[in-house]
Amino acid sequence: MSQITLSHAGPGTFRCIEVTGEGEPVVRLKRMGICSGRQISILQAGDPMILRVVGARIGLSRELAATVVVDCHNADTDPVSATAGVRGEGESRD
């Protein structure tokens, strides 16, 4: 299993392996649903990146994304894609 952090991933869907670190920011991520075993989709790469977790869209800074370790072989697209864009059919900008 190959692992990377969300901060190094491009648009696609991944399985969360773990959230590293301690303190309030990590607790907040877990309360938003970013935890071990959870499916996370990156809709837009960048800083902040836009994620879909448990049906909700979440904006996440690159610094916090660096604490989320994902399985990059579980991605449905190239995990280290340098292109940033919006993913998903029929999605509209809010």
Residue pairs with C-beta under 8 A, 6 or more apart in sequence:
1 17
1 71
1 73
2 71
2 72
2 73
3 17
3 69
3 70
3 71
3 72
4 69
4 70
4 72
4 79
4 80
5 65
5 66
5 67
5 68
5 69
5 70
6 14
6 40
6 42
6 49
6 51
6 60
6 65
6 66
6 68
6 70
7 49
7 62
7 63
7 65
7 66
7 68
8 79
8 80
9 42
9 45
9 70
9 72
9 75
9 79
9 80
10 42
10 45
10 77
10 78
10 79
10 80
10 81
10 82
10 83
10 84
11 42
11 43
11 44
11 45
11 77
11 81
11 83
11 84
11 85
11 86
11 87
12 41
12 42
12 75
12 76
12 77
12 78
12 79
12 81
12 87
13 39
13 40
13 41
13 42
13 74
13 75
13 76
13 77
14 39
14 40
14 41
14 42
14 70
14 71
14 72
14 74
14 75
14 79
15 37
15 38
15 39
15 40
15 70
15 71
15 74
16 34
16 35
16 36
16 37
16 38
16 39
16 40
16 68
16 69
16 70
17 36
17 69
17 70
17 71
18 36
18 69
19 26
19 29
19 30
19 34
19 35
19 36
19 67
19 68
19 69
20 26
20 67
20 68
20 69
21 67
25 64
25 67
26 67
29 35
29 64
29 67
29 68
32 53
32 56
32 58
33 53
33 54
33 56
34 40
34 51
34 53
34 58
34 68
38 53
38 54
39 53
40 51
40 52
40 53
40 68
40 70
41 51
41 52
41 53
41 87
41 88
42 49
42 50
42 51
42 87
43 50
43 51
43 52
43 57
43 86
43 87
43 88
43 91
44 50
44 84
44 85
44 86
44 87
45 81
45 83
45 84
45 85
46 62
46 84
47 61
47 62
48 59
48 60
48 61
48 62
49 59
49 60
49 62
49 65
50 57
50 58
50 59
50 60
50 86
51 57
51 58
51 59
51 60
52 58
52 88
57 94
70 79
72 79
72 80
77 87
86 93
